[in-house]
């Protein structure tokens, strides 16, 4: 299948995709801050530069995009029809890097919460933020927020 835009336009579009301070990440940060949690952002000293770092709680929160990080079974984790080999390699590399970073963080003593983009799509993230706050106050080593009911 041929791309519907020229390569310069596609390049500009792809360059506009941000890696940090995304809309889902900002929603979650606001909700955590409203609950009294204070955190650091994108700490480069830690493996994978986690999105939200809560040193007081020895925890990190990763907000992952379903498309880029291949959320298993999610309707947002689609496969582009153009250049399938390129995309398969790109996605495999992302997933491998994610696993390596999570393992390095665990070995360093950090607790990890994975929050998928699809769980933040709903307008009200109160329940998700409350679950995350409860996990932060607990001693559980890992939390993964699954997809919530789609609006």
DOMI-715744 format. One record per residue (C-alpha): residue number from 1; x, y, z. Coordinates in nm, 3 decimals, padded with zeros to 5 digits, always signed. Layout:
// residues N
<NUM,<X,Y,Z>>
...
// end
This chain:
// residues 151
<1,<+00.000,+00.000,+00.000>>
<2,<+00.129,+00.345,-00.092>>
<3,<+00.146,+00.617,+00.171>>
<4,<-00.115,+00.890,+00.126>>
<5,<+00.134,+01.171,+00.202>>
<6,<+00.479,+01.245,+00.066>>
<7,<+00.789,+01.147,+00.264>>
<8,<+00.863,+01.502,+00.386>>
<9,<+00.511,+01.536,+00.528>>
<10,<+00.530,+01.190,+00.688>>
<11,<+00.866,+01.279,+00.842>>
<12,<+00.722,+01.600,+00.988>>
<13,<+00.421,+01.410,+01.124>>
<14,<+00.637,+01.143,+01.289>>
<15,<+00.870,+01.407,+01.436>>
<16,<+00.568,+01.561,+01.608>>
<17,<+00.504,+01.249,+01.814>>
<18,<+00.633,+01.325,+02.160>>
<19,<+00.802,+01.079,+02.390>>
<20,<+00.740,+01.266,+02.713>>
<21,<+00.478,+01.498,+02.859>>
<22,<+00.206,+01.328,+02.657>>
<23,<-00.163,+01.394,+02.722>>
<24,<-00.217,+01.060,+02.907>>
<25,<+00.093,+01.123,+03.118>>
<26,<-00.020,+01.476,+03.207>>
<27,<-00.367,+01.351,+03.311>>
<28,<-00.213,+01.098,+03.545>>
<29,<+00.037,+01.347,+03.688>>
<30,<-00.242,+01.593,+03.767>>
<31,<-00.445,+01.320,+03.938>>
<32,<-00.150,+01.202,+04.150>>
<33,<-00.054,+01.557,+04.244>>
<34,<-00.413,+01.627,+04.352>>
<35,<-00.387,+01.327,+04.586>>
<36,<-00.080,+01.473,+04.754>>
<37,<+00.192,+01.276,+04.577>>
<38,<+00.508,+01.461,+04.483>>
<39,<+00.738,+01.318,+04.220>>
<40,<+01.022,+01.370,+03.978>>
<41,<+00.983,+01.350,+03.603>>
<42,<+01.191,+01.153,+03.353>>
<43,<+01.487,+01.083,+03.583>>
<44,<+01.776,+01.010,+03.348>>
<45,<+01.971,+00.838,+03.625>>
<46,<+01.723,+00.549,+03.614>>
<47,<+01.702,+00.284,+03.346>>
<48,<+01.458,+00.383,+03.074>>
<49,<+01.400,+00.734,+03.214>>
<50,<+01.066,+00.651,+03.383>>
<51,<+00.780,+00.896,+03.332>>
<52,<+00.704,+00.949,+03.701>>
<53,<+00.948,+00.875,+03.984>>
<54,<+00.830,+00.871,+04.344>>
<55,<+01.148,+00.830,+04.554>>
<56,<+00.963,+00.845,+04.888>>
<57,<+00.766,+00.537,+04.784>>
<58,<+01.054,+00.365,+04.596>>
<59,<+00.822,+00.352,+04.298>>
<60,<+00.813,+00.450,+03.934>>
<61,<+00.510,+00.487,+03.708>>
<62,<+00.541,+00.418,+03.337>>
<63,<+00.265,+00.555,+03.114>>
<64,<+00.282,+00.347,+02.799>>
<65,<+00.124,+00.415,+02.464>>
<66,<-00.067,+00.108,+02.345>>
<67,<+00.048,+00.146,+01.984>>
<68,<+00.420,+00.195,+02.045>>
<69,<+00.459,-00.049,+02.334>>
<70,<+00.224,-00.318,+02.196>>
<71,<-00.044,-00.350,+02.462>>
<72,<-00.153,-00.711,+02.417>>
<73,<-00.514,-00.743,+02.301>>
<74,<-00.576,-00.367,+02.288>>
<75,<-00.770,-00.214,+02.005>>
<76,<-00.518,+00.071,+01.985>>
<77,<-00.224,-00.164,+01.919>>
<78,<-00.283,-00.178,+01.545>>
<79,<-00.029,-00.274,+01.281>>
<80,<+00.042,-00.032,+00.996>>
<81,<-00.008,-00.184,+00.653>>
<82,<+00.288,-00.007,+00.497>>
<83,<+00.640,-00.144,+00.552>>
<84,<+00.533,-00.435,+00.779>>
<85,<+00.891,-00.562,+00.829>>
<86,<+01.008,-00.222,+00.952>>
<87,<+00.719,-00.194,+01.199>>
<88,<+00.756,-00.551,+01.326>>
<89,<+01.123,-00.482,+01.401>>
<90,<+01.043,-00.143,+01.558>>
<91,<+00.777,-00.288,+01.787>>
<92,<+00.992,-00.587,+01.886>>
<93,<+01.277,-00.353,+01.975>>
<94,<+01.045,-00.138,+02.187>>
<95,<+00.905,-00.438,+02.378>>
<96,<+01.253,-00.582,+02.437>>
<97,<+01.381,-00.246,+02.565>>
<98,<+01.077,-00.211,+02.794>>
<99,<+01.141,-00.554,+02.948>>
<100,<+01.511,-00.478,+02.995>>
<101,<+01.436,-00.143,+03.163>>
<102,<+01.173,-00.293,+03.396>>
<103,<+01.416,-00.567,+03.500>>
<104,<+01.694,-00.313,+03.566>>
<105,<+01.459,-00.102,+03.778>>
<106,<+01.348,-00.407,+03.978>>
<107,<+01.709,-00.507,+04.039>>
<108,<+01.777,-00.153,+04.163>>
<109,<+01.494,-00.193,+04.417>>
<110,<+01.221,+00.012,+04.250>>
<111,<+00.853,-00.084,+04.246>>
<112,<+00.696,-00.042,+03.904>>
<113,<+00.345,+00.053,+03.792>>
<114,<+00.254,+00.025,+03.424>>
<115,<-00.038,+00.238,+03.315>>
<116,<-00.160,+00.187,+02.960>>
<117,<-00.281,+00.476,+02.748>>
<118,<-00.620,+00.308,+02.689>>
<119,<-00.693,+00.311,+03.063>>
<120,<-00.653,+00.689,+03.061>>
<121,<-00.884,+00.750,+02.764>>
<122,<-01.195,+00.781,+02.978>>
<123,<-01.282,+01.133,+03.094>>
<124,<-01.286,+01.038,+03.464>>
<125,<-00.964,+00.879,+03.588>>
<126,<-01.060,+00.899,+03.956>>
<127,<-01.081,+00.523,+04.006>>
<128,<-00.751,+00.460,+03.829>>
<129,<-00.575,+00.731,+04.033>>
<130,<-00.723,+00.591,+04.356>>
<131,<-00.600,+00.241,+04.266>>
<132,<-00.256,+00.379,+04.191>>
<133,<-00.250,+00.576,+04.518>>
<134,<-00.347,+00.263,+04.713>>
<135,<-00.070,+00.068,+04.538>>
<136,<+00.186,+00.338,+04.621>>
<137,<+00.096,+00.316,+04.988>>
<138,<+00.118,-00.065,+04.980>>
<139,<+00.425,-00.287,+04.951>>
<140,<+00.326,-00.464,+04.630>>
<141,<+00.622,-00.472,+04.390>>
<142,<+00.433,-00.445,+04.061>>
<143,<+00.107,-00.300,+03.932>>
<144,<-00.036,-00.302,+03.583>>
<145,<-00.345,-00.096,+03.515>>
<146,<-00.549,-00.280,+03.252>>
<147,<-00.773,-00.119,+02.994>>
<148,<-01.078,+00.033,+03.155>>
<149,<-01.423,+00.022,+03.006>>
<150,<-01.412,+00.217,+02.683>>
<151,<-01.632,+00.526,+02.666>>
// end
